[in-house]
Amino acid sequence: MTGSLASPLPTIPLRALLGLRDGSDPDLWARIRAAQLFAGRQRALLLLAANLIGAAIVTMLLERRVPAMWLAAWAVSVGVVAVGTAIRRLRAPGRAGGYAELATMRQPIAEALALGVAWSIVPLAIAQHVDVATALALHVVMAVLMAATALAMVSLVMAAAIFIGMPAMAAAVSLTLAGSPLGAMADLLFAALLCIATFDRARALALLHVAEVGLAERDETVGLLLRDFDDTSSDWLWQTDAARRIVEPSPRFAVACGLDRDDIDGRPLLEVLAGPGWNTGHVAPALRELATRLQHRENIRDLDLPVVVRGEQRWWQIAASPRRDADGHFGGFRGVASDVTEARASAAKIARLARFDTLTGLPNRLFVNESLTEAIARAEQWRTRCAFMMIDLDRFKAVNDTLGHPVGDRLLGKVSERLAALVGDRELVGRLGGDEFAVVVRDADDPGHVERLAATIIDTLSQPYEVDQHTLYIGASVGVATSPRDGRSAETLIRSADLALYRSKDQGGGTFHAYEPQLHAEAEERRVLEMALRKALENEELSLDYQPVVDARTGALRGFEALLRWRHPAFGQIPPSKFVPIAEEARLISAIGEWVVRTACAEAAGWPEDVRVAVNVSPEQLHNPHFVTIVTEALANSGIAPARLDLEVTESVFLREGTGAVRVLREILALGVGLSLDDFGTGYSSLGYLGSTRFSSIKIDRSFVQTAAAGRAEAIAIIRAVVAMADSLDMTTTAEGVETEAELRMVQDLGCRNIQGYYFGRPLPVAEARALAMRSVQTRAA
């Protein structure tokens, strides 16, 4: 753009400017000649007046000094040529934007030649017969006439030069003959200056016309492009006058308005855009903004405006700039508009997809975070409180794994419906992902309201669901954090609510907890323990204790259950209830479990051959397809018989269908390894597990033993039923947690075959367990 502004002026050839030949662009010079002739035509009367007035003055000066016949003949000849020239020029067709052939320039030259001859007679033939004063007056008249001619024929350079030059040369000759060479030189210098000024002015006019022609061509091109744009584009042009009335509306603009061109031509732009709201005063804020900008004559850029077209609301995007003429006077606005209704709908859809969960239709994590940030800012501004709830579904994973993801997705949909029905205008519920939901409570000044809402959520979500002819039971755990007490930022408040949720889940679920400062300390403790646990194997901090399992009738030793222990050099003895869940969450349980299997088998190799060893196996290990190889290598390396190894699993193993756990168990059974179902009755008990997998024993949880010992008929009936079922399936039953003689007698009476508990022995270190095993052999031998 800078290059175009600084481009050099075009060259004006002298001969083309004089009308003697064409320039390099004949079409351009034809238009320049037409403009030159048109300018000469406009000044024809000036040229006529100058000649007639000059002739009249000369006649008056010479009426008594020159014969009347000669003077009359000269005056008539000047008048005839001048009048004829004026008449021809005034009658000649032409306009500034037309074209003129090169031959048309000859006529002005001939006319100038005739006038020059007529006026040359005065100094040559007449001035010789007058006195000095009269001669001086004649020279003044001639000078004024030449100046007037230079002005009248400034665009016709050749004609002006001929007319100026001939009288000047005649006057110079006359002065020279009269003995005044200096006067002659002054005349010629004056004429030369007039010719130079005329040429320079003519060149400037030619350059100006070249620029006008170029500008006109560009305007025409732009006009054609704009007309083509208006005919083919989805956008349309519009313009107004200084009073903001629509001027010459384009067809597309009229169609977009749903009106005829005649109906909107001359009407106020704001009235047309406002539609029915113009009379009622109910107009969109964007229209008021448009009115303000129009009033202040400001540029308009990408202003989105709602308009009503044939009863349907559409959205237009408008851009415009004020129009001003060459003198800077405001003439209205010219702009472009486009229909962006579909684009806005697409943008709104994209925005919804970015902020709403596609499965449930609830706000997603992004939207929840934004809403929480706004709620915290508003609460801080008004010195109130807001709260954040994190909700995790209990037992949802079991549904997802057993019935499949489609059923799980439909269950999430029903959960979302129930949550959405519980919240009001002061709350926002969203889905964070998976089976996690959240509620933003914008007004939490009443702690009781928050607690009641959390309790209601748990109670409502715990009601049964009917999904695809399945009656499903799940629950919910809730963690609550309140701002500003539990955090002044969204990130902090979410972390606090998450810690409170972890406490609820850790206590079995189905409850809610509010954040407490010690939760953060507990979370930090878990983090530190996790970091230490990652190095526990490498640092040889893990060990196994062995709890005896004895025959219920004779008290003879049947085997040991290997129990994992962790002694940290700085933290001391850490209970399994604390570090095993951390190992499972951190995905460390597989490596630790592998070490337990190998170590227990290696230790059992030093026991009598009839003493078995039981090892607990987590679900995560069974979902590892390489677990069978690990067991096989442990048996091979230790040399013990597969029948001496029992793997204890809980019922949660069977809740993840499709992960290969059942296939792994069958491969383990094929090795001859025993399989025990641990903690039977405390989880998701199903007789289908017992039928599909050949367990060698069932372990009755200590909670049933203690309850039955207290005389609870239900617990006694359950134990008796489990024993009967196990006997019918040729399985052994082991009662866990037997600590008193009364509990021993009860489980003996109910038919349990094996017993494990503090009554017979606590978990023993390796050396003590090994000694107990060897004593049992000696006792049997004795």
N, C-alpha and C positions, 0 to 999 in steps of 0.2 A: 504493500500500500504506500509505503514511503517512496518507493521508486516511481510510482505513478504520479505522486504529487510533485516530485522534483524532475519530471521528464522535461527535456528541452523543447523550446517553441519550434513549430514547423518552419521550414525555410519558405520565404515568399520570393519566387523568381521575379526579377525586374520586368522582363518582357511580358510575363503573364499579368503582372500588376498593371502595366501600361495598356493591356488589351491587344498586344501585337501577336501573341501566340498562346496556346494552351499550356497549363502546368502538367506535372507528372500524373495528376488525377483529373482527367477531363471532366468527370461528373462533378467533382468538388468545385472546380473552377467555373463550370457552367452556373452553379449556384452562387458563387461569389460574384460573377458578372451580373447576374440578375439582381443581387443585393446592391451592387454599385449603381446600376441603372435606376433601381427603385429609389435610392438615396438622391440621385440627380433629379429624378422626377419630383421628389418632395421639395427640392430647393429651386424648382423651375421659376416660380413666381419671384423668388429673391433675385435670381439672375435677371429676369425681365425688368424688375424695378430698378436694379442697379444700372442697367443699360439705358433705360428711358430717362431716368433722373439725370444720369451723366450727360446724355445727349441734350437734354433740355438746358442744363447749366452751360454746356459748351456753346449752344446756340445763342444764349443770352450774352455770353462774353464776346462773341464774334459778330453780333448782328450789325454793328456799324463799321466793322473793320474788314469784313469779307463780303464779296458779292452775294446778294441774297440768293441768286440762282444756285451758286455752288453750295452754300450752307444748307439750303433746303434739300438739295439732292442728297447731301451727306446724311442729314438727319433722317430723311425718309428711308435711306438704305439701312441705317442702323436700326430704326424702328421696325422695318419689315423683317430683317434677319432675327432680331430679338423676339418679336411677337411670334414669328413662325417657329422659332426654336421652342418657345414656351408652349405653344399650342401642340406641337408634335409630342413633346415630352409628357404633357398632361394627358394626351389621348392615348399614349402608348400603353398597351396592356402590360401587366406585370405585378409581381408582389415579392416581398422579401424572401419567401421560401420557394420561389420558382427557379426556372432554368433559363439561361440566355446563351445563344450561339456566339461564337467569336465574331461573326460578321456584324452583329448588332452594335459592337463598339465603334464601328466606322462612322456612324451617323453623328454621335456627339463630337467626334474629331472634326468632321466636315463643318459642323455648326460653329465650333470654336475657331476654325480657320477663317470662316466667313466673318465672324465678329472681329477677329484679330485684324483682318485686312481693313475692315471698315474703320476701326479705331486707330490703325496705323496712319491713316490719311491725315489725322489731326496734327501730329508733330511734323510730318514730312511736308505736307502741302499748305497747311493753314497757318502753323505757328510762325512761319517766316514773315508774315505780313502784319504781326502784332508787336506791341511794345513789350518791354521786359516784364512789367507787372502782370499783363495779361498772359504772357507765356508762363510765368510762374504759377498763375492760377490754373492754367490748363494742365501743367504738370501735377499739381495737387489733385485735380479731378481724376487724372489718369491713374495716379497712385492709389486713390481711394477705390477706383473701379477695379484695379487689379486685385486689391485686397478682398473686395466683395466677391470677385470671381473666384478667388482661391477658396473662399468660404462656401460659395454656392456649388462649386464643382470639385469639392475636396475628394469625393469618391472616384471621380473620373480624372485620373492623374494626367493622362496624355492630353486630353482636351484642355484641362486647366493650364498645363505647361505651354501649350500652343497659344492660348489666349493671352497669358501673362507675358510670354516671351516676345511675341510679335510687336505689340505696342512699346514694350521696353526697348527693344532694339531700334525701333523707329525713333523713339525719343532720344536714344543715345546718339544716333546718327545726326539728328537735328541739333543737339547740343554741341556735338563736335564741330559741325559746320559753322555754328555760331561762335566758335572760339572758346567753348567751355568743356574741355575734356574731363575735368574733375566731376562736373555735373553728369556727364555721360557715364562715368564709372560708378557714380552713386546710383543712377537709375538701374544699371545692369546688376549692381550688388543687391539692391532692393528686390529686383525681380528674381535673382537667384535664391535669396532667402525665402521668398514666397514659394518658389518651386520646391525647395528642400522641405519646408514646413508642410506643404501639401503632400509631398511624397511620404513623409514620415507619418502624417495623419492617415493617409490612405492605407499605408502598410498596417498601422495599428487597427484600423477598421477591418482590414482583410483578416488579420489574425483573430480578431474578436468574432468575425463571422465563421471562421474555421472552427473555433471553439463552440459556437452556437450550433453549428451543423453536427459536430460530434456529440454534443449534449442531446440534441434532438434525436439523433440516431439511437443513443443509449436509452433515452426515454421511451422511444418506440419499441426498442427491444425489451426493456423492462415491462412495458405495457403488455406486449404480446405474451411474455412469460407469465405475468400476473393473470392475464385473461385465461391462459392455458392452465395455470395453477387453479384458478377458481372453477374451471370447468371439469378438471380431472381429479383434484385433490379432495381428501376428506375434510380439509379445513376450508374456511371461507374468509373473504375480506369484508371489511366494513369501514365506514368513515362517517364523521359527523362534521357539522359546521361549528362556528364559534359558540352557538347557543346550545350545543350538544344534541342537535336534531340529526336524525339519520339522513344521509345524502347519497343519492344514487345507489340504493341497496343492490347487491349482486343477487342473481337468481338463487344461488346456494344459500345465502344468508336468509332470504325470504323462506325458502323451503325448511331450513333449520328452525326458523321461528314458527313454522306452521301457518304462515300468513301470506297474502299476496304482496307483491312488490309495491303496488300502489297504496296498500293499506299501511305500510310502514314507512314509506318515503315521506320525510318531513316530520315524522313523529319523534318525540324525545326518546333517546336510546334507553334511558332508565325505565321509562314507562313500558317499552316493548319487553325488556328483560324481566321486569317485575311481574308482568302478567296480571292475574286477578288480584294479587297482593297490592297493586298500585293504589287501588281505591280504598282498601281497608287499612293500609299502612303496615300490614304484616309482611315485611320483606326480610330477606336473609341478611345476616351481618356482612357477608361478602359483597352484597349489592350496595350496602352503605359505604363500605370501603371503596368500591368502584366510584361511587358518587363523590366521595372526598377527593380521590385522585383526579377525577375529571375536573372538579371545581378548582383544584390547585394546579391544574395543567401539568401533572407529573407523569413520568413514564410508568407504564403498567407492564409487569412481567409475570407471566404464569399465574394469573389469579383464577382460582377455581370458583365457579359461580353456579349455584343451582337455579335452573329455569324450568318452567312448566310449559310443555309443548303438547297440545291436544290432550290435556288432562294427565299427562305422564311427566313425572319429574326426571329431568336430564341434568347432566353436569357438563358445563362448558369450561374450557380454559381460555382465558383472554389475555392478549398482549397488544399494546398500542403505544403510540408516541404522538405528541402534539405536532401539528402541521403549522409551519410559519412561511410567509412569503419572503421575497427578496429583501423587503424592508424590515423583516422581523416581526411583522404583525401576526398575531395568533389567528389561525383559520379553522381550528377544530382538531379532531383526532382522526388518525388512520391506523387501523390495526387488523389483527387476524384472530380468529376464534376457531376452536375445534371442539368436537364432542368427545369427552373423555369418560363417558358413563361406563362403558365396558372396561376401560382401563382401570377406573377406580374400583369397579367390582372385582376385577382380577387382583388388584393390589390388596383390597380388603380380605379376599379369600386367602391370599398368601400370608397376610398378617395374621389371620385367624389360625392358619396352619402352623405358623411360627409360635403362637401363644396358646393354642388349645390342643388338648390330647385327642388324637384321631379316634382312639378306641372308645373313650367314655364321653367325649365332648366337654370335659371339664378343663379349666385352665391348666396348663402344663407347668413344669418347673420354672421356666423363664417368666411366665406371667405371675406365678405365685411370688417369685423373688421380687419382681417389680412392685407388686401390690404390697408386699411386706415392707419394702423400702419406703413407699409412700406413706404407709400407716405409721411407721416409726417417725418419719419426718413430721407428720401431722400431729402425732402425740407429743413430740418434743416442742412443736410450735405452741400447742395449746396446753402444755404441761399436764397431759393425761397419760393413760397407759394403753398399750395394745398387747396382744398375746399371739403366740404361734403354737399350733398343735401339730405334732407329727403322729400319724396313724399308721400302724402296721397290722395287717390281717393275720390272725392266728390260724394255723392249720390250712392256710390257702395252698401252700406248697404241696400238701398231700392231695388235695383235689386236683391240682394242675398235673401232678405226676401220675395219678391213678386214672383219671378220666380224660386227660388230654388237654392241650392248650385251647382248643375251640370252646370247650365247656368252661375252662378257666376264664377265658375272655368274656363269655356271656355272664359269668358270675361277677366279674369286675364291673360290667355294665349295670347289674342290679345293685351292687354296692354303691356305685356312683349315684344312682337314682335316689337311694335312701339318704345318702349324705347331702345331696342337693336339696332334699325336702326338709332337712333339719336346720339349715342355716337361713338367716334372715338378711336384711339389708346391711347389717353391721358386720357380717362375716363373708368371707370368700373361701370356697372349698376348691381344691385342685388335686390333681394326681401328679406325684413326683416321679413315678415310674414303678414298674413291677406291681407289687401289692402295697405300695406306700402312698398314702394320701396326706394332705395337709389342710389345715384351716387357719386362715388369717382372721383374727378377731380385732377389728379396728377400734372397738371401744371395750376396754377391759378394766374399767374403773371398778367394776363390781366383781371381785374374785369369785363370789358365789355363782354368778352367771357362767363364768368360764368352767368351774367345776361341774355344774349341772349339765352344761353342754357336753363336756367330756364323758360324763356318766351316761348321758342319753345316747351318745354316739356308740359307746360300747354295747349298751343294751339293745339298741336298734340293729346294729350289725350282727349281733349274736343270734338274732331270730332266724329260723330255718328259711332256706331258699329252695324254690322249685325251678330247676334248670334241666331241660331235656329229660323229663320224667325221672330226674334224680332229686331226692330231698337231701340238701347239703347243709351241714352245720359248720360254721366257722366262727371265729370271734375277732376281737380287736384289742390291741394295746395302744395306749396313747401316752405321749410325752408332751408336757406343757412348759413353755417358757414365756415370761412376761417382760416386756420392755417398759422402763429402762433398767429395772432391777437385774435382769438376767442377760442384758446385752443391749448396746445402743446402735448396733448395726445389724443388717439382715443376716450377714454371715455368722455373727456371734450368736444371735438369737436362734438360728437354725441349729447350730452346734449344741447349744444348751438344750433345746427341745429333743435333739437326737440322743443326748446323754440321758435325759429323763425317760425317753422311750426305751432305751437299753435297760434301764432299771426295771421298767414294767415287764419287758420280755424276760429278763433274768429271773423275775419272781413268778414266772409261769404264765404270764399273759392274762388277758381278760381284765385288766385294771389300768389305771392311769396314775402317773406320778408327775409332780411338778419339779422343776429343776431346783437342785440344791447345790450349794458350793462344793460339798464333798463329792458330788458326782464327777466334777472335773478332776478332783484328786484321784478318784477311782479310775477314771479314764486314763490319767497320766500313769497310774500304777500299772494298768493293763498294757500300756504302750511300753513301759520300761520292762515289764516281765516278758513281753513278746520279743523285744530286742535281746534279752538275756537267754530266752528259750531257744532262739535261733543258733546260739553257740553252745547250748547245753550238751548236745551229743559230742561235739568236737572237744569240749572241755571235760568230758567224762563225768558230768554232774548227775546223770540219770542212773537209777538203779532199780532193781526189782525186789520186792518183798513177796513172800509166798504164804498164803493163808490155807491152813489144812481143810480138806473136805473128807469127812469120816462117814462110815456106815452108820445108819440110824439105829440099827439093832445092836451091833457088836461094838461100835466105837472104833473099829479098825480104820486105819488110814487108807483112803482111796486115792488121794492125790492132793495137788495144790492148785490154787488159783494165783497166777502171777499178777501182782499189783504194782503199777508204776509209781516210782517215787522220784522226787527232785529235790536235791539239797544244793542250794546256791551258796557260794562262799561268803557273799555279803548279806543275802536275804534269809539265809537259813533254810529250814525245811518248809517247802511250799506245798500245800495240800493239793491233791489231784483235782478236787472240785474247783480250784482256782485256775490251774494252768492247763488242764485238758480242754476246756472250752476255748481258751486262747489258742491252743495248738490247732483245734479244728477250724476256728475262724481264720487263722493265719496260714492255713493249708500246710501245716508242719506235721500233721498227724500221720501222714503216710510214711514219712521217713522215720518218725519215732516208732510207729507201729511195726515197721519192718525190723527195727533194732530189737523191739520187745520179742517178736517171734523168734528171731535168731538166737537171742540171749536165753530165752526160756527153754528152747530145745537143747541148747548146749548144756544148760544146767541140769535138765532132766536126764541127760545121758549119764550122769553120775549117780542117779537114784536107782533103786531096785526096779526091775522091769515091770512090776505090776503097779507101780505108782505113776499116775497120770499127771499131766500138767495142762491147765486151762489158761487160755489167753483171750483177753477181750479184743474184739476187732470193731473198729468204727465203720459206719457206712461209707465214709470216704475211701477207706482201704478197699472195700469190696467193689467200689465203682472203678477201681484201677484194674485194667485188664491184665496187668503184669503181676497181680497178687498171687495167683496160682504158682507162678514161677518162683516167687519169693518163698512160699511155703515149701515147695518141692526142694529148693536148695537148702533151706534150713533143716529139713529132715535128713537130706543126704549128708550134709556137713556134720550134723550131730550124730547120726547113726541110729537114732531112736526109731522105733516102729511107728508108723502113722497112727495106729490105734491108740497110742499113748498120748496123742495131742488132741485136745478139745479146743475148738474156736467158739467163743461165746459172742452172739450177735443179739441185738435188740430188734423189736418189731419195726422200728423206723427204717430198717434196711429195705423193707418191701414196699415202701411208699414212693419209690422212684422207679416206676416202670420204664422200660426201654433203655435203662442205663447198663444192663448186663449183670446186675448184682445176683440175680437168681441163677444165671448161667455160671457165674464164678463159683457160687456155692455148690452147684451140682458137680463141677469139676473137682472141687476140694473133696466132696464126699466120695468121688470116684477114686481118690488117692487112698481112701481108708481112714481119713481123719474124722474124728467125732465132731458133731455140731450141736451146740446147746443154745436154746432160746432163753436169753437172759431177761430178768424183770418182767416175766409174763404177767399180763393183766394190768400193767400200769400205763400201757401205750394204746396203740390202735389194734387191739386184740381181734384176731379173726381166725376161725378154725381153718380157713382156706390156706393159711400159711403152713399149718401142720400137715395138711394133705398134700401140698405141692412140694414140700421139702422134707426129707427124711432126717428129722432131728433125732439125736441119740438121747437127749435129756432136756428137761424143762426146769428152769430155776424159778421158784416162787419168791416174789419180792418180800423183803423183810417187813414192809408195811402191812401185808396180809397176815404175816406171822404174829406181829405184835397186836393187831386188831383182834385176831382170833383168840389169842391168849387172854385178851381182856373180856372174852365171853360174847363177842359180837357174832350172832348167828349167821349173818350174811357172809362174813369172812370165812367162818368155818365151812359153810356150804360151798363156797368158791374153792377152797383148798381141797375139800373132799372130791368135788367134781373134776378138778384138774388132775388129781391123783388117779381117779378112775379112768379118765380119758387117756392119760399117759400109759397106764397099765394096758389098756386095750390096744394102744398103738405100739406097745413094746418099747416104751421110753422110760428113762429113769427120771425121778423127780428129786430135786434138791431144794431144801428149805434154807433160805438165806436169813442171816441176822438172828440166829438162835443164841440168846444170851443168858437165859435162866433155865433152871431145871424144869419149871412148869412149862415153858415153851418147848423144851425137849420132849417131855411126855406127850404134849398135845400133838406135835407133828408125828411122833411115833404112832400114836393112836389113829391119826388120820391116814397113815400108810406111806408117808414120805420115806424114800429109800436112803437118801444121803442128807447130811446136815453140814451147814457151814455157818460159823459164827464165833463170837467171843467165848461162848461157853466151852468150846473145845480148843480154841486157840486164836490169838490175834495174828495179824500178818507178821511173818518172821523174816529176819535177815537171811541171806543166803546160807551162811554157815549153820545157823540154828535149824533152818528148814532141812538142810542136808543131814544134820545129826538126827533130827526127828524121823526122817525117812529111814535111816540106817537102824534106829532103835526099833522101828515098827517091824523090820525084818527079823531082828533078834528076838522080839517078843513072839512073833509067829513061830519062829524056830523052837523057842523054849516051850 
